[in-house]
Amino acid sequence: MSPLPTLASQLFRPAIVEAKLMTAKHARDTVYVATLAEELSVIDRKICALEEALQVDSPRDLEAASSRPCRMPEAGPDANWIRQKSGELDQRLRRIEQNTSVPSARGNNLQT
């Protein structure tokens, strides 16, 4: 895997996991929800830039995508939106990782 997607994965994954594991107690904390929603929005923009730079199809580009990208509700983010958005970002980050990984050299063993 190239260094850029690896770095992105290491930087983004903790926030994505935290969002997926949001508890009911955290969901009632409006400051926590707003902060996490903003962080996910920033990660979304950065993943979008990575997709463009690495020429990886994003959900916006995939005509056969089963679901559309998760947009923030007009009333503001809530726990459901955060869980959905973190799931979307996780899938997109995995797609970047898969599309940029170096094929294994299992079949290229050199024998002397």
TILOKOL-905551 format. One record per residue: residue in three letters; y, x, z of N, C-alpha, C, CB in turn. Coordinates in steps of 0.2 Angstrom, whole numbers, plus 2048, in hexadecimal, padded with zeros to 3 digits. Glycine has a CB too. Example, Ala and Ser with C-alpha at 12.3 -4.5 7.8 and 13.67 -1.06 7.14 Angstrom:
ala7E48428277EA83E8277F08428277EA83982D ser7F58408237FB8448248008408277FD84681D 
This chain:
met7FA8048008008008008068048008007FB806 ser80B8027FC8118067FC8158068038168047F6 pro81980B80481D80B80B82180580C82181180B leu8258028078297FC8088267F680B82D7FB802 pro8207F480781D7EE80A81A7EF8118187EB805 thr8187F58128157F781981A7F781E8117FE818 leu8207F981D8257F98218287F282382B7FD81F ala8287EE81D82A7E781E8257E382282B7E4817 ser81F7E48218197E182581A7E382C8137E3822 gln81B7E982E81C7EB8358227E983881C7F3835 leu8277E883482E7E583782E7DD8388337E7833 phe82B7DA83382B7D38338257CF83782B7D082C arg8207D283781A7CF83981B7CD8418147D4839 pro81E7D184581F7CF84C8237C884D8227D4850 ala8287C784982C7C18498287BB8468337C2846 ile8247BD8418207B783E81B7B584381D7BA837 val8187B98468127B884B8167B485180F7BE84D glu81B7B685381F7B38598207AC8578257B785B ala8237AB8518247A484F81E7A084E8287A4848 lys8197A284C81379E84B81079C85280D7A2848 leu8117A085780F79F85E81479C86380C7A6861 met81979986081E79686481B79086882379285F thr81D79186F81A78C87481F78687481978F87B ala81C78187782077B87882777C87D81C77587C lys82678188282B78388683178688282978888B his82F78B87D83478E879837789874830794875 ala83378487283678086D83B77B87083077B86B arg83C77B87784177787A84777B87B83E774881 asp84778287A84C78687B85078787584A78D87E thr85678487485978386E85C78A86C85F77F86E val85E78E87086079586E85A79986B863799875 tyr85579986E84F79C86C84D79A86584979B871 val84D79386484B79085E85079385884B78985E ala85779285A85C79485585B79C853863793858 thr85A7A08588597A78578537A98538597AB85E leu84E7A58548487A78518487A48498427A3854 ala84C79E84984D79B8428517A083E850794843 glu8567A384185B7A883D8577AE83B8617AA842 glu8537B084084E7B683E84A7B583884A7B8845 leu8477AF8388427AD8338467AC82C83E7A6835 ser84C7AA82D8507A98278527B08248577A5828 val8537B58288557BC82684E7BF8238577C082C ile8497BE8268427C18248417BD81D83D7BF829 asp8427B781C8417B38168457B78108437AC816 arg84C7B88118507BB80C84D7C280B8577BC80F lys84B7C68108487CD80E8427CD80B8477D1815 ile83D7C880C8377C78098397C58018327C280C cys83D7C180083F7BF7FA8427C57F68457BA7FA ala8467C97F98487CF7F58427D47F484D7D37FA leu83D7D47F88377D97F78337D67F18337D97FD glu8327CF7F182F7CC7EC8327CE7E582E7C47ED glu8397CD7E583C7CF7DF83B7D67DD8437CD7DF ala83C7DA7E283C7E27E08357E47DE83E7E67E6 leu8307E17E18297E37E08267DE7DA8257E27E6 gln82A7DA7D88287D57D38217D17D58267D97CC val8227CE7DB81C7CA7DD81F7C37DD81A7CC7E5 asp81A7BF7DB81C7B87DA81D7B57E18177B47D6 ser8237B17E28257AE7E88227A77E782C7AF7EA pro8227A37ED82079C7EC8257987E78207997F3 arg82B79A7E78307977E382E7987DB83779A7E4 asp82A79E7DA82979F7D382279C7D18287A77D2 leu81E79A7D68177987D48177917D381279A7DA glu81678F7CD8167887CB8107847CE8157877C3 ala80A7887CF8047847D28047857D97FE7877CF ala80A7867DC80A7877E48087807E781078A7E6 ser8047807EC80277A7EF8087777F37FC77B7F3 ser80D77B7F58127787F981877C7F8811779801 arg81E7797F982477C7F78267807FD82A7777F6 pro82B7857FC82D78980283178580783378E7FF cys83078780D83278381383A78381482E785819 arg83D77E81384477E81384677C81A84877A80E met84C77E81D84E77C824850775823854781826 pro84E77182885176A82985876A82984D76682E glu85B76482786276382786576382F86575D824 ala86176083386276083A86276683E85E75A83D gly85F76B83A85E77283E85777383F862772844 pro85577984084E77B84184B77884784E783842 asp84577784784177584D83A77984D84076D84D ala83677785283077B85382B77A84D82C779859 asn82B77484A82777384482977783E82776C842 trp83077783D83377B83783178383883A77A837 ile83278583E83178C84082978E83F83278E847 arg82578A84181E78B83F81C78B838819786843 gln81F78683481E78682D82178C82982177F82A lys82778D82B82A79382882779A82A83279482A ser82479B8308217A183181A7A182D81F7A1839 gly81779B82C81179B82881279D82180E794829 glu81879A81E81A79C81881B7A4817820798815 leu81F7A681C8217AD81B81B7B281C8267AF821 asp8167B08208107B382180C7B481B80C7B0827 gln80B7AE8178087AE81180B7B280C8077A780E arg8127B280B8167B68068157BD80881D7B4806 leu8157BF80E8157C681080E7C980E8167C7818 arg8097C58108027C780E8017C78067FD7C1810 arg8047C38028047C47FB8077CA7F98077BE7F8 ile80D7CC7FC8107D37FA80B7D87FC8167D37FE glu8087D88028037DD8047FD7DE7FF8017DC80B gln7FB7D87FD7F57D87F97F77DB7F27F27D17F8 asn7FD7D97EF7FF7DB7E98017E27E88047D67E6 thr8037E57EE8057EC7EE8007F17F180B7ED7F2 ser7FA7EE7F37F57F37F67F27F77F07F07EF7F9 val7F07FD7F27ED8027ED7E58007ED7EE8097EF pro7E37FF7E77DB7FE7E77D78037EA7D97FD7DF ser7D28017ED7CE8067F17CA80B7EC7C88037F5 ala7C98117EE7C68167EA7BE8167EB7C981D7EB arg7BB8117ED7B48117EF7B08137E97B280A7F1 gly7B28107E37AE8127DD7AF8197DA7AE80D7D8 asn7B481C7DD7B68237DA7B48297DE7BE8237D9 asn7AE8287E17AC82E7E57AA8337E17A682B7EA leu7AD8397E27AB83F7DE7A58437E27B18447DE gln7A08447DE79A8487E079A84F7DD7948447DF thr7998547E179885A7DE79185D7DE79C85F7E2 
